[in-house]
Amino acid sequence: DDCVSIGAGCQHVDISNATCGYGHGI
């Protein structure tokens, strides 16, 4: 559950190594 918040800077590519705009973990 690295990145569950699919939003502005969060791309649902790899849950294990996803990059979120707001941060990692949520």
C-alpha atoms as an extended CHARMM CRD file, in Angstrom:
* protein
*
        26  EXT
         1         1  ASP       CA              0.0000000000        0.0000000000        0.0000000000  PROA      1               0.0000000000
         2         2  ASP       CA              2.6210000000        2.5230000000       -1.0400000000  PROA      2               0.0000000000
         3         3  CYS       CA              0.3080000000        4.7540000000       -3.0010000000  PROA      3               0.0000000000
         4         4  VAL       CA             -3.4320000000        4.3110000000       -2.8160000000  PROA      4               0.0000000000
         5         5  SER       CA             -4.4580000000        7.9170000000       -3.3370000000  PROA      5               0.0000000000
         6         6  ILE       CA             -4.9420000000        8.1950000000       -7.0770000000  PROA      6               0.0000000000
         7         7  GLY       CA             -4.9370000000       11.9320000000       -7.6690000000  PROA      7               0.0000000000
         8         8  ALA       CA             -2.9570000000       14.7930000000       -9.1660000000  PROA      8               0.0000000000
         9         9  GLY       CA              0.5750000000       13.4540000000       -8.9130000000  PROA      9               0.0000000000
        10        10  CYS       CA             -0.2410000000        9.8360000000       -8.2010000000  PROA      10              0.0000000000
        11        11  GLN       CA             -0.0640000000        7.4560000000      -11.1260000000  PROA      11              0.0000000000
        12        12  HSD       CA             -1.5340000000        3.9830000000      -10.6980000000  PROA      12              0.0000000000
        13        13  VAL       CA              1.3990000000        2.2150000000      -12.3330000000  PROA      13              0.0000000000
        14        14  ASP       CA              3.0740000000        0.1880000000       -9.6210000000  PROA      14              0.0000000000
        15        15  ILE       CA              1.6260000000       -0.0600000000       -6.1260000000  PROA      15              0.0000000000
        16        16  SER       CA              5.0000000000       -1.3110000000       -4.8940000000  PROA      16              0.0000000000
        17        17  ASN       CA              6.8810000000        1.6510000000       -6.3320000000  PROA      17              0.0000000000
        18        18  ALA       CA              4.3720000000        4.3870000000       -7.0690000000  PROA      18              0.0000000000
        19        19  THR       CA              5.1840000000        8.0730000000       -6.9190000000  PROA      19              0.0000000000
        20        20  CYS       CA              2.5740000000       10.3050000000       -5.3150000000  PROA      20              0.0000000000
        21        21  GLY       CA              2.5100000000       14.0690000000       -5.5320000000  PROA      21              0.0000000000
        22        22  TYR       CA              1.5440000000       14.4620000000       -1.8940000000  PROA      22              0.0000000000
        23        23  GLY       CA              3.9040000000       11.7610000000       -0.6490000000  PROA      23              0.0000000000
        24        24  HSD       CA              4.2370000000        8.0260000000       -0.1090000000  PROA      24              0.0000000000
        25        25  GLY       CA              2.2070000000        5.8270000000        2.2030000000  PROA      25              0.0000000000
        26        26  ILE       CA             -1.2540000000        7.2110000000        1.5110000000  PROA      26              0.0000000000
